């Protein structure tokens, strides 16, 4: 049964890729999101390290005792989550338009996300709060704290898997979004998770050329062919970065498709009905 579900997840990943081929401009959302997250990181990192609080927040063995460290950590989490959720919401909105027979544009995605700013801000607030709590638990003990924080973080990620499409389509608050996500997850349990495994395998294969370029580049530099090695390394890095954008977009597309079928019972355009029906069967 597990291998069958992984195979189904693989097929869903391939169909998600076909959707992305129709709307290649969707890659702009994870690209801009990544750049924005780097800007956010830089804007917080510089003052943190200048004040000395950065060592407390990033230190593996130091306990967070300064209240300002928690305040700044919360602020960073909030802004970072807001950026990520905003662009994910825009991408999912475009995917849903495509699934319902439309032809989405980048403007459609940005408008949909902008119309849901209160919901996105509310969810960023909840996510930041949970993030700080997990970090506080982790800081209490080097090993036990990390284990407990990791388990709680994993459970939280699974529970909130469908939150973003719920925010986009149903426009509910954070609490309602978590409850709705859990309800949908019960319908998709197994496929929502193995679908990600199938997508992970799909993306691993797509990343092989980039990884090969990095390995060859390293070998060329070791053989003192610096120019060739540097060229291969640059090409390898660019290939891996491109595949990371593709991976983010495919994950959002697959998430939107699973949500649409589970929540509304409608088969997304460009997806196979029998495949989705089999994915949600309880054999």
C-alpha positions, 0 to 999 in steps of 0.5 A, a space after each residue: 500500500 505504501 509503495 502504491 501511494 508513493 507511485 500515486 504521489 509520483 504521478 501527481 507530481 508529474 501532472 503538477 509539472 504539466 500545469 507549471 509548464 502551462 504557466 511558467 510565470 508562476 516561478 516568479 512568485 517563489 523567486 520574488 519570495 526568496 529575494 524578499 526573505 533574503 532582504 528580511 534576513 539581512 535587515 534583522 541580522 545586521 542589528 542582531 549581530 551588532 547588539 550581540 543578541 544574534 549569538 544568543 538566538 543562533 547559539 546551540 547551547 546558550 539559553 535565551 534569557 534576554 527578553 529583547 532576543 525573544 521580541 526580535 526573534 518574534 518580529 523576524 518570524 512574523 515578517 518572514 512568515 508574512 512574506 512566505 505566506 503572501 507569495 504562496 497564497 498568490 501562487 495557489 490562487 493562480 493554480 486554482 484559477 488554472 484548475 477551474 479552466 481560467 488562464 491566470 496572470 501574475 496580477 491575478 495572484 498578487 491581487 488575490 493575496 492582497 485581498 487576503 492581507 488580514 488572513 495572511 497577517 493573522 496566520 503569520 502572527 500565529 506562526 511566529 508565536 509557535 516558532 518562538 515557543 518552539 525555539 524557547 523549548 529548544 533552548 531549555 535543553 540541548 538534547 531533550 529540548 531539540 527532540 521535543 521541539 522537533 517533534 512538536 514542529 513536525 506535528 504542527 507542519 502536518 496539522 497546518 498542511 492545508 492552511 494556505 489554500 484554506 486562507 485563499 479560498 475560504 477566507 477564514 481566520 487562523 483558528 478556523 484555518 487550522 480546524 479546516 486544515 485538520 478536517 481536510 487532512 483526515 480525507 487526504 491522510 496518506 496521500 497528502 504526505 506520500 504525495 510530497 514523497 513522490 514530489 521529493 523523488 521527482 525533484 531529486 531526479 530533476 536536480 541530478 544534472 545540477 548536482 552532476 555539474 557541481 561534482 564535475 566542477 569540484 573535480 575540475 578545480 581539484 585537477 587545477 582546471 580552475 576556469 572550467 571548474 568555476 564555470 561548471 560550479 556556476 552552472 551547477 549552482 544556477 541549475 540547483 537554484 532553478 530547481 528549488 524554484 520549480 520545487 516550491 511551485 510544484 508543491 503549491 500546485 499539488 497542494 492546491 489540487 489536493 485541497 480543491 478535490 478534497 474540499 469541493 469534490 471537483 477534479 482540477 483541470 489537467 489532473 486525472 480523475 481516476 488518479 485523484 479518486 484512487 488517491 483518496 480511496 480508503 482501501 
